Amino acid sequence: MTQHAQTPLVELRDISIAFGGIKAVDHVSVDLYPGEVVGLLGHNGAGKSTLIKCLSGAYKQDSGDVYINGEKAVINNPRDARSYNIETIYQTLALADNLDAASNLFLGRELITPMGFVDDARQEAETRKIMARLNPNFTKFSAPVKALSGGQRQSVAIARAVYFNARILIMDEPTAALGPQETQMVAELIQELKRQGLGIFLIEHDVQAVMDLCDRASVMKNGQLVGTVDVKDVTDDDILSMIILGKQPAKVA
């Protein structure tokens, strides 16, 4: 890929973390470039979520370094991660069901009028602006998010991250439990984020989702990195054998 002449947006270098003597992540290095989606795959317990939690600030690695835009980053908690424009969209989406899209977008970071009240009109205007960029078909601005479809809820969560200047997005199985149309909506959102130069780590179980959405795939097994492959150079079966057997495909090894 041509963008690999650039400085990576993220480099996780030689990351290790153990819990109670068990190495959850064992000397793993992965990187991510602007405008790229990298899928992280592996069975439950393979270490992919633990690795990414060292980037999101949920965990502190025992050894290894994180570099953002080529510079060493200090990430001890989620606030530190946000200061590096890293946002995480968890599978639960962490939305307040009874609030509308704008109230969710600004939850905890409300826009305030000079009188000290929440500026609902400005929040809605800003939400409409960012949604026009991300998902022009989104129209349910006054509905509580519990009334939205899965894809629309995902749109709100992504809009919140992007509005607050995310450059690095961590997405946890964004199409899980979505139907084909909804999955397509999320795929289009991801394409739009790529066009805007964001880098996305996608934590996935579904090999097909990785083949459809990702540029590269990094496979983990038993806390170690099996390998990273260009999705266009491999088949579903190649990635499956990496997950199950822990072996790189012959042609890219």
Contacts in CASP RR format, 6 or more apart in sequence:
PFRMAT RR
TARGET T0000
AUTHOR 0000-0000-0000
METHOD contacts of the structure
MODEL  1
MTQHAQTPLVELRDISIAFGGIKAVDHVSVDLYPGEVVGLLGHNGAGKST
LIKCLSGAYKQDSGDVYINGEKAVINNPRDARSYNIETIYQTLALADNLD
AASNLFLGRELITPMGFVDDARQEAETRKIMARLNPNFTKFSAPVKALSG
GQRQSVAIARAVYFNARILIMDEPTAALGPQETQMVAELIQELKRQGLGI
FLIEHDVQAVMDLCDRASVMKNGQLVGTVDVKDVTDDDILSMIILGKQPA
KVA
1 33 0 8 1.000
1 36 0 8 1.000
1 215 0 8 1.000
1 216 0 8 1.000
1 230 0 8 1.000
3 33 0 8 1.000
3 34 0 8 1.000
3 35 0 8 1.000
3 36 0 8 1.000
4 33 0 8 1.000
6 33 0 8 1.000
6 34 0 8 1.000
7 69 0 8 1.000
7 70 0 8 1.000
8 31 0 8 1.000
8 32 0 8 1.000
8 33 0 8 1.000
8 67 0 8 1.000
8 70 0 8 1.000
9 32 0 8 1.000
9 33 0 8 1.000
9 34 0 8 1.000
9 36 0 8 1.000
9 68 0 8 1.000
9 69 0 8 1.000
9 167 0 8 1.000
9 168 0 8 1.000
9 199 0 8 1.000
10 31 0 8 1.000
10 32 0 8 1.000
10 55 0 8 1.000
10 66 0 8 1.000
10 67 0 8 1.000
10 68 0 8 1.000
10 168 0 8 1.000
10 199 0 8 1.000
10 201 0 8 1.000
11 29 0 8 1.000
11 30 0 8 1.000
11 31 0 8 1.000
11 65 0 8 1.000
11 66 0 8 1.000
11 67 0 8 1.000
11 70 0 8 1.000
12 28 0 8 1.000
12 29 0 8 1.000
12 30 0 8 1.000
12 31 0 8 1.000
12 51 0 8 1.000
12 54 0 8 1.000
12 55 0 8 1.000
12 66 0 8 1.000
13 29 0 8 1.000
13 64 0 8 1.000
13 65 0 8 1.000
13 66 0 8 1.000
13 67 0 8 1.000
14 27 0 8 1.000
14 28 0 8 1.000
14 29 0 8 1.000
14 63 0 8 1.000
14 64 0 8 1.000
14 65 0 8 1.000
15 25 0 8 1.000
15 27 0 8 1.000
15 28 0 8 1.000
15 29 0 8 1.000
15 51 0 8 1.000
15 54 0 8 1.000
15 61 0 8 1.000
15 63 0 8 1.000
15 64 0 8 1.000
15 65 0 8 1.000
15 66 0 8 1.000
16 23 0 8 1.000
16 25 0 8 1.000
16 26 0 8 1.000
16 27 0 8 1.000
16 28 0 8 1.000
16 61 0 8 1.000
16 62 0 8 1.000
16 63 0 8 1.000
16 64 0 8 1.000
17 23 0 8 1.000
17 24 0 8 1.000
17 25 0 8 1.000
17 50 0 8 1.000
17 54 0 8 1.000
17 59 0 8 1.000
17 60 0 8 1.000
17 61 0 8 1.000
17 62 0 8 1.000
18 24 0 8 1.000
18 62 0 8 1.000
23 223 0 8 1.000
24 45 0 8 1.000
24 47 0 8 1.000
24 50 0 8 1.000
24 223 0 8 1.000
25 47 0 8 1.000
25 50 0 8 1.000
25 51 0 8 1.000
25 54 0 8 1.000
25 61 0 8 1.000
25 220 0 8 1.000
25 223 0 8 1.000
26 222 0 8 1.000
26 223 0 8 1.000
26 224 0 8 1.000
27 224 0 8 1.000
28 51 0 8 1.000
28 220 0 8 1.000
28 223 0 8 1.000
28 224 0 8 1.000
28 225 0 8 1.000
29 225 0 8 1.000
30 38 0 8 1.000
30 40 0 8 1.000
30 51 0 8 1.000
30 218 0 8 1.000
30 225 0 8 1.000
30 228 0 8 1.000
31 38 0 8 1.000
32 38 0 8 1.000
32 168 0 8 1.000
32 199 0 8 1.000
32 200 0 8 1.000
32 201 0 8 1.000
33 199 0 8 1.000
34 167 0 8 1.000
34 197 0 8 1.000
34 198 0 8 1.000
34 199 0 8 1.000
35 193 0 8 1.000
35 194 0 8 1.000
35 195 0 8 1.000
35 196 0 8 1.000
35 197 0 8 1.000
35 198 0 8 1.000
35 199 0 8 1.000
35 200 0 8 1.000
36 194 0 8 1.000
36 199 0 8 1.000
36 200 0 8 1.000
36 215 0 8 1.000
36 216 0 8 1.000
37 190 0 8 1.000
37 194 0 8 1.000
37 199 0 8 1.000
37 200 0 8 1.000
37 202 0 8 1.000
37 213 0 8 1.000
37 214 0 8 1.000
37 215 0 8 1.000
37 216 0 8 1.000
38 199 0 8 1.000
38 200 0 8 1.000
38 201 0 8 1.000
38 202 0 8 1.000
38 214 0 8 1.000
38 215 0 8 1.000
38 216 0 8 1.000
38 217 0 8 1.000
38 218 0 8 1.000
38 228 0 8 1.000
39 201 0 8 1.000
39 202 0 8 1.000
39 203 0 8 1.000
39 204 0 8 1.000
39 210 0 8 1.000
39 213 0 8 1.000
39 214 0 8 1.000
39 216 0 8 1.000
39 217 0 8 1.000
39 218 0 8 1.000
40 48 0 8 1.000
40 51 0 8 1.000
40 52 0 8 1.000
40 201 0 8 1.000
40 202 0 8 1.000
40 203 0 8 1.000
40 204 0 8 1.000
40 217 0 8 1.000
40 218 0 8 1.000
40 220 0 8 1.000
41 48 0 8 1.000
41 204 0 8 1.000
41 205 0 8 1.000
41 207 0 8 1.000
41 210 0 8 1.000
41 217 0 8 1.000
41 218 0 8 1.000
41 219 0 8 1.000
41 220 0 8 1.000
41 239 0 8 1.000
41 242 0 8 1.000
41 243 0 8 1.000
42 48 0 8 1.000
42 205 0 8 1.000
42 219 0 8 1.000
42 220 0 8 1.000
42 221 0 8 1.000
42 243 0 8 1.000
43 221 0 8 1.000
43 243 0 8 1.000
45 223 0 8 1.000
46 220 0 8 1.000
46 221 0 8 1.000
46 222 0 8 1.000
46 223 0 8 1.000
46 243 0 8 1.000
47 220 0 8 1.000
47 223 0 8 1.000
48 203 0 8 1.000
48 220 0 8 1.000
49 172 0 8 1.000
49 203 0 8 1.000
50 59 0 8 1.000
50 223 0 8 1.000
51 220 0 8 1.000
52 88 0 8 1.000
52 170 0 8 1.000
52 201 0 8 1.000
52 203 0 8 1.000
53 59 0 8 1.000
54 60 0 8 1.000
54 61 0 8 1.000
54 66 0 8 1.000
54 75 0 8 1.000
55 66 0 8 1.000
55 75 0 8 1.000
55 81 0 8 1.000
55 86 0 8 1.000
55 168 0 8 1.000
55 170 0 8 1.000
55 201 0 8 1.000
56 78 0 8 1.000
56 81 0 8 1.000
56 86 0 8 1.000
56 88 0 8 1.000
56 170 0 8 1.000
57 75 0 8 1.000
57 76 0 8 1.000
57 77 0 8 1.000
57 78 0 8 1.000
57 80 0 8 1.000
57 81 0 8 1.000
58 78 0 8 1.000
60 75 0 8 1.000
60 76 0 8 1.000
65 72 0 8 1.000
66 72 0 8 1.000
66 73 0 8 1.000
66 75 0 8 1.000
67 73 0 8 1.000
68 84 0 8 1.000
68 86 0 8 1.000
68 168 0 8 1.000
73 80 0 8 1.000
73 84 0 8 1.000
74 80 0 8 1.000
75 81 0 8 1.000
75 84 0 8 1.000
75 86 0 8 1.000
78 88 0 8 1.000
81 88 0 8 1.000
82 164 0 8 1.000
84 168 0 8 1.000
85 165 0 8 1.000
85 166 0 8 1.000
85 167 0 8 1.000
85 168 0 8 1.000
86 166 0 8 1.000
86 167 0 8 1.000
86 168 0 8 1.000
86 169 0 8 1.000
86 170 0 8 1.000
87 160 0 8 1.000
87 161 0 8 1.000
87 164 0 8 1.000
87 166 0 8 1.000
87 168 0 8 1.000
87 169 0 8 1.000
87 170 0 8 1.000
88 169 0 8 1.000
88 170 0 8 1.000
88 172 0 8 1.000
89 154 0 8 1.000
89 157 0 8 1.000
89 158 0 8 1.000
89 161 0 8 1.000
89 169 0 8 1.000
89 170 0 8 1.000
89 171 0 8 1.000
89 172 0 8 1.000
89 174 0 8 1.000
90 172 0 8 1.000
91 172 0 8 1.000
91 173 0 8 1.000
91 176 0 8 1.000
93 153 0 8 1.000
93 154 0 8 1.000
93 156 0 8 1.000
93 157 0 8 1.000
94 157 0 8 1.000
95 104 0 8 1.000
95 145 0 8 1.000
95 153 0 8 1.000
95 156 0 8 1.000
95 157 0 8 1.000
96 103 0 8 1.000
96 104 0 8 1.000
96 107 0 8 1.000
96 145 0 8 1.000
97 144 0 8 1.000
97 145 0 8 1.000
97 146 0 8 1.000
98 144 0 8 1.000
98 146 0 8 1.000
99 107 0 8 1.000
99 144 0 8 1.000
99 145 0 8 1.000
100 141 0 8 1.000
100 142 0 8 1.000
100 143 0 8 1.000
100 144 0 8 1.000
100 145 0 8 1.000
101 127 0 8 1.000
101 131 0 8 1.000
101 138 0 8 1.000
101 140 0 8 1.000
101 141 0 8 1.000
101 143 0 8 1.000
101 145 0 8 1.000
101 148 0 8 1.000
101 156 0 8 1.000
101 159 0 8 1.000
102 120 0 8 1.000
102 123 0 8 1.000
102 124 0 8 1.000
102 126 0 8 1.000
102 127 0 8 1.000
102 141 0 8 1.000
103 120 0 8 1.000
103 123 0 8 1.000
104 145 0 8 1.000
104 156 0 8 1.000
104 160 0 8 1.000
105 123 0 8 1.000
105 126 0 8 1.000
105 127 0 8 1.000
105 130 0 8 1.000
105 156 0 8 1.000
105 159 0 8 1.000
105 160 0 8 1.000
105 163 0 8 1.000
106 123 0 8 1.000
106 126 0 8 1.000
107 160 0 8 1.000
109 164 0 8 1.000
110 118 0 8 1.000
110 119 0 8 1.000
110 123 0 8 1.000
111 118 0 8 1.000
111 119 0 8 1.000
111 122 0 8 1.000
111 123 0 8 1.000
111 126 0 8 1.000
112 118 0 8 1.000
112 119 0 8 1.000
113 119 0 8 1.000
113 122 0 8 1.000
124 141 0 8 1.000
126 163 0 8 1.000
127 141 0 8 1.000
127 159 0 8 1.000
128 141 0 8 1.000
130 159 0 8 1.000
130 162 0 8 1.000
130 163 0 8 1.000
131 138 0 8 1.000
131 141 0 8 1.000
131 155 0 8 1.000
131 159 0 8 1.000
133 162 0 8 1.000
133 192 0 8 1.000
134 155 0 8 1.000
134 158 0 8 1.000
134 159 0 8 1.000
134 162 0 8 1.000
134 189 0 8 1.000
134 192 0 8 1.000
134 193 0 8 1.000
135 152 0 8 1.000
135 155 0 8 1.000
135 159 0 8 1.000
135 185 0 8 1.000
135 188 0 8 1.000
135 189 0 8 1.000
137 185 0 8 1.000
138 152 0 8 1.000
138 155 0 8 1.000
140 147 0 8 1.000
140 148 0 8 1.000
140 152 0 8 1.000
145 153 0 8 1.000
145 156 0 8 1.000
148 156 0 8 1.000
149 182 0 8 1.000
150 177 0 8 1.000
150 178 0 8 1.000
150 182 0 8 1.000
151 178 0 8 1.000
151 182 0 8 1.000
151 185 0 8 1.000
151 186 0 8 1.000
152 185 0 8 1.000
154 174 0 8 1.000
154 178 0 8 1.000
154 182 0 8 1.000
154 185 0 8 1.000
154 186 0 8 1.000
154 189 0 8 1.000
155 185 0 8 1.000
155 189 0 8 1.000
158 169 0 8 1.000
158 189 0 8 1.000
158 193 0 8 1.000
161 169 0 8 1.000
162 169 0 8 1.000
162 193 0 8 1.000
162 196 0 8 1.000
162 198 0 8 1.000
166 198 0 8 1.000
167 197 0 8 1.000
167 198 0 8 1.000
167 199 0 8 1.000
168 198 0 8 1.000
168 199 0 8 1.000
168 200 0 8 1.000
168 201 0 8 1.000
169 193 0 8 1.000
169 198 0 8 1.000
169 199 0 8 1.000
169 200 0 8 1.000
169 201 0 8 1.000
170 200 0 8 1.000
170 201 0 8 1.000
170 203 0 8 1.000
171 190 0 8 1.000
171 200 0 8 1.000
171 201 0 8 1.000
171 202 0 8 1.000
171 203 0 8 1.000
172 203 0 8 1.000
173 203 0 8 1.000
173 204 0 8 1.000
173 205 0 8 1.000
173 206 0 8 1.000
173 209 0 8 1.000
174 186 0 8 1.000
174 190 0 8 1.000
174 202 0 8 1.000
175 182 0 8 1.000
175 183 0 8 1.000
175 186 0 8 1.000
175 187 0 8 1.000
175 206 0 8 1.000
175 209 0 8 1.000
175 213 0 8 1.000
176 205 0 8 1.000
176 206 0 8 1.000
178 186 0 8 1.000
183 209 0 8 1.000
187 212 0 8 1.000
187 213 0 8 1.000
190 200 0 8 1.000
190 213 0 8 1.000
193 199 0 8 1.000
193 200 0 8 1.000
194 200 0 8 1.000
202 209 0 8 1.000
202 210 0 8 1.000
202 213 0 8 1.000
202 214 0 8 1.000
204 210 0 8 1.000
204 214 0 8 1.000
207 236 0 8 1.000
207 239 0 8 1.000
207 240 0 8 1.000
207 243 0 8 1.000
208 236 0 8 1.000
210 217 0 8 1.000
210 231 0 8 1.000
210 239 0 8 1.000
211 231 0 8 1.000
211 236 0 8 1.000
211 239 0 8 1.000
214 231 0 8 1.000
215 230 0 8 1.000
215 231 0 8 1.000
216 228 0 8 1.000
216 229 0 8 1.000
216 230 0 8 1.000
216 231 0 8 1.000
217 228 0 8 1.000
217 229 0 8 1.000
217 231 0 8 1.000
217 234 0 8 1.000
217 239 0 8 1.000
218 225 0 8 1.000
218 227 0 8 1.000
218 228 0 8 1.000
219 225 0 8 1.000
219 226 0 8 1.000
219 227 0 8 1.000
219 228 0 8 1.000
219 229 0 8 1.000
219 239 0 8 1.000
219 242 0 8 1.000
219 243 0 8 1.000
219 246 0 8 1.000
220 226 0 8 1.000
221 242 0 8 1.000
221 243 0 8 1.000
221 246 0 8 1.000
226 242 0 8 1.000
226 243 0 8 1.000
226 246 0 8 1.000
226 247 0 8 1.000
226 248 0 8 1.000
227 242 0 8 1.000
227 248 0 8 1.000
229 238 0 8 1.000
229 239 0 8 1.000
229 242 0 8 1.000
229 248 0 8 1.000
229 249 0 8 1.000
229 252 0 8 1.000
230 252 0 8 1.000
233 251 0 8 1.000
233 252 0 8 1.000
234 249 0 8 1.000
234 251 0 8 1.000
234 252 0 8 1.000
238 249 0 8 1.000
238 252 0 8 1.000
241 247 0 8 1.000
241 249 0 8 1.000
242 248 0 8 1.000
242 249 0 8 1.000
247 253 0 8 1.000
END
